[in-house]
Amino acid sequence: MVEAWDLAFWAAVTFATPLVIALHPLFRFRTSERTLHLMLGFSAGILGGVTFLDILPEAFIFAEQNSGLTIYVSFGVALGFFLLLLEERYLLVSEEAHHGGHFHIHDNKTTLDPRHGPVGLSALTIHGFMDGFVIPVSFSAGPQIGTIVTLAVVIHQIPDSFAALSLALGTTQSRRKAAWYVLLTALDTPIGIALGVLLVGLGRFMIPLGLGISAGTFIYVSASDLVPELQHKTRSPLVVLSMVLGFLVVASFTVLLPPA
């Protein structure tokens, strides 16, 4: 059973993260491209570890014990993967707005085509929406997997929030419009949490499908985060090490957190 207060807490955390990142320019901190690459590698390792060490094993076990149809998990993986693939294929069609798989941090100058704003915002919102959807579905499979998956989502939100901030600063000179961009990308994950609760409410037989969708989206995001960084002109081996570190962090949580 998913605890309402737990979900309310994590909804508040996922709502606050983009708003905190939005304060970044006010404090005049400089986040180098190298640092962002390491963040993306670490995030990719986190998501990959959660997928292969927690979500997929738990999804197949849950399917066998409840619905008996493990094919639900496989269909869910394919659905989640291709949903985000189509999202990026048709919403992030401009190399200027989505260079190397991620937005770059810009100063308070309009450096991107303003038409890319709504397009990029739509893509990031769908992305965050799917992150939120994962949380209640994971908690329905057990508190251990729910906690690990949610921590992964929160960590992954950090580079995603930088992407939203970059989009806001790079496509508009209007402070109000930039604030709306950040606000919408803060609301998407809590809305996704609400949808996940509705899916869980349809019955336990839906949980293997939901876990599969979660795994499919994480596989896609992990690959789309990591591959561009490995192909970047710097090709720093530290990116690979940061990915391995992210994977090992998840492995540690998986071993140390007691199962329900």
C-alpha positions in Angstrom: 0.0 0.0 0.0 1.3 3.4 -0.9 1.4 5.9 2.0 -0.2 9.2 1.0 2.1 11.2 3.3 5.2 9.6 1.8 4.0 10.5 -1.7 3.1 14.0 -0.6 6.6 14.5 0.8 8.3 13.3 -2.4 6.0 15.4 -4.5 7.1 18.4 -2.5 10.8 17.5 -3.0 10.4 17.0 -6.7 8.5 20.3 -7.0 11.1 22.2 -5.0 14.2 20.9 -6.8 13.7 22.8 -10.1 12.8 26.0 -8.1 16.0 25.7 -6.1 18.1 25.2 -9.3 16.3 28.3 -10.8 18.0 30.4 -8.1 21.4 29.4 -9.6 21.9 32.7 -11.6 21.0 34.9 -8.6 24.0 33.6 -6.6 26.3 34.0 -9.7 27.6 30.4 -9.4 29.3 29.1 -12.5 28.6 25.5 -13.4 31.2 24.4 -15.9 30.4 22.2 -18.9 32.8 19.6 -17.5 30.9 19.5 -14.2 27.6 19.1 -16.0 29.0 16.2 -18.0 30.1 14.4 -14.8 26.6 15.1 -13.3 25.0 13.5 -16.4 27.3 10.5 -16.2 26.5 10.0 -12.5 22.8 10.3 -13.2 23.0 7.8 -16.1 24.7 5.3 -13.7 22.1 5.9 -11.1 19.2 5.2 -13.5 20.9 2.2 -15.0 21.6 0.7 -11.6 18.0 1.2 -10.4 16.6 -0.3 -13.6 18.7 -3.5 -13.7 19.2 -4.1 -10.0 15.8 -3.1 -8.6 13.0 -2.4 -11.0 13.3 -5.3 -13.4 13.9 -8.0 -10.9 11.1 -6.8 -8.7 8.8 -6.4 -11.7 9.2 -10.0 -12.8 8.9 -11.4 -9.3 5.7 -9.3 -8.7 4.2 -10.4 -12.0 4.8 -14.1 -11.2 3.3 -13.8 -7.7 0.3 -11.7 -8.6 -0.8 -11.5 -12.3 1.2 -14.5 -13.5 1.8 -12.6 -16.8 5.4 -11.6 -17.0 4.9 -10.4 -20.5 3.3 -7.3 -19.0 6.7 -6.3 -17.8 8.2 -6.7 -21.3 5.4 -4.8 -23.0 5.8 -2.0 -20.4 9.5 -1.7 -21.0 8.9 -1.4 -24.8 6.1 1.1 -24.2 8.2 3.3 -21.9 11.2 3.2 -24.1 9.4 4.1 -27.4 7.3 6.7 -25.7 10.4 8.8 -24.8 12.0 7.9 -28.1 9.0 9.4 -30.0 8.9 12.4 -27.6 12.6 13.3 -28.4 12.2 12.5 -32.1 9.3 14.8 -32.7 9.7 17.4 -29.9 13.5 17.9 -29.8 14.1 18.1 -33.6 16.5 21.1 -33.5 20.2 20.5 -32.9 20.5 24.1 -31.7 18.0 23.6 -28.9 19.1 20.1 -27.9 22.8 19.9 -28.7 24.4 16.6 -27.8 21.3 15.4 -26.0 21.2 18.2 -23.4 20.7 21.9 -23.1 23.7 24.0 -22.1 23.6 26.7 -19.4 23.5 30.2 -20.9 23.8 33.6 -19.5 20.9 36.0 -19.4 21.0 36.5 -23.1 18.7 35.0 -25.8 21.0 32.6 -27.6 18.5 30.1 -28.9 15.6 30.5 -31.3 12.6 31.6 -29.2 10.4 29.1 -31.1 12.4 26.3 -29.5 11.1 27.4 -26.1 7.6 25.8 -26.2 9.0 22.7 -28.0 11.8 22.1 -25.5 9.4 22.9 -22.6 7.0 20.2 -23.9 9.7 17.6 -24.1 11.1 18.4 -20.6 7.6 18.4 -19.1 6.8 14.9 -20.6 10.2 13.7 -19.3 9.5 15.0 -15.8 5.9 13.6 -15.9 7.2 10.1 -16.6 9.7 10.5 -13.7 6.8 11.2 -11.3 4.8 8.3 -12.7 7.5 5.9 -11.6 7.4 6.8 -7.9 4.0 5.5 -6.7 4.3 2.4 -8.9 7.6 1.6 -7.3 6.3 2.1 -3.8 3.5 -0.3 -4.6 6.0 -3.0 -5.3 7.6 -2.4 -1.9 9.1 0.3 0.3 12.7 -0.7 -0.5 12.4 -0.4 -4.2 10.2 2.7 -3.8 12.8 4.5 -1.8 15.7 3.6 -4.1 13.8 4.6 -7.3 12.6 7.9 -5.8 16.1 8.9 -4.7 17.2 8.1 -8.3 14.5 10.4 -9.7 15.4 13.2 -7.3 19.1 12.9 -8.2 18.3 12.8 -11.9 16.1 15.9 -11.5 19.2 18.0 -10.9 20.7 17.9 -14.4 17.1 18.0 -15.8 16.5 21.2 -13.9 19.6 22.8 -15.3 18.3 21.9 -18.7 15.0 23.7 -18.0 16.8 26.7 -16.6 19.0 26.9 -19.7 16.0 26.7 -21.9 14.3 29.5 -20.0 17.3 31.8 -20.1 18.2 30.9 -23.7 14.9 31.4 -25.4 13.4 34.5 -23.8 14.3 37.8 -22.3 11.1 38.0 -20.3 11.6 37.2 -16.6 7.9 36.3 -16.3 8.1 33.8 -19.2 11.3 32.3 -17.9 9.6 31.9 -14.4 6.7 30.1 -16.1 9.0 27.7 -17.8 10.7 26.8 -14.5 7.3 26.5 -12.7 5.9 24.1 -15.4 8.9 21.9 -15.2 8.5 21.9 -11.4 4.9 20.8 -11.6 5.3 18.0 -14.1 6.7 15.4 -11.7 4.1 15.9 -8.9 1.4 15.5 -11.7 3.1 12.3 -12.8 3.0 11.0 -9.2 -0.8 11.6 -9.2 -1.2 9.6 -12.4 0.9 6.8 -11.0 -1.4 6.7 -8.0 -4.4 6.3 -10.4 -2.7 3.5 -12.2 -2.0 1.7 -9.0 -5.6 2.1 -8.0 -6.8 0.2 -11.0 -5.5 -3.0 -9.5 -2.4 -4.9 -8.6 -2.3 -6.5 -12.0 -1.3 -3.1 -13.4 1.8 -2.8 -11.3 4.0 -5.1 -13.4 3.0 -3.0 -16.5 3.8 0.2 -14.6 7.1 -1.1 -13.4 8.0 -2.1 -17.0 7.1 1.4 -18.2 9.3 2.8 -15.5 12.2 0.5 -16.5 11.8 1.4 -20.2 11.9 5.1 -19.6 14.9 4.8 -17.3 16.8 2.7 -19.9 16.1 5.3 -22.6 17.0 8.3 -20.4 20.2 6.6 -19.1 21.3 5.8 -22.6 20.4 9.2 -24.0 22.3 10.9 -21.1 25.4 8.7 -21.4 26.0 8.2 -25.1 26.2 11.9 -26.0 28.7 12.5 -23.2 30.9 9.6 -24.4 30.8 11.0 -27.9 31.5 14.6 -26.8 34.7 16.1 -28.1 36.3 16.0 -24.7 35.6 12.3 -24.2 36.7 12.4 -20.6 37.2 9.0 -18.9 35.9 10.7 -15.8 32.4 10.6 -17.3 32.7 6.8 -17.4 34.0 6.7 -13.9 31.1 8.9 -12.7 28.6 6.5 -14.4 30.2 3.5 -12.6 30.1 5.4 -9.4 26.4 6.1 -9.8 25.8 2.4 -10.5 27.8 1.4 -7.4 25.8 3.9 -5.2 22.6 2.1 -6.3 24.1 -1.3 -5.7 25.0 -0.2 -2.1 21.5 1.0 -1.4 20.1 -2.2 -2.8 22.3 -4.3 -0.5 22.0 -2.1 2.6 18.3 -1.2 2.6 16.3 -4.1 4.2 13.5 -5.5 2.1 10.0 -5.1 3.4 
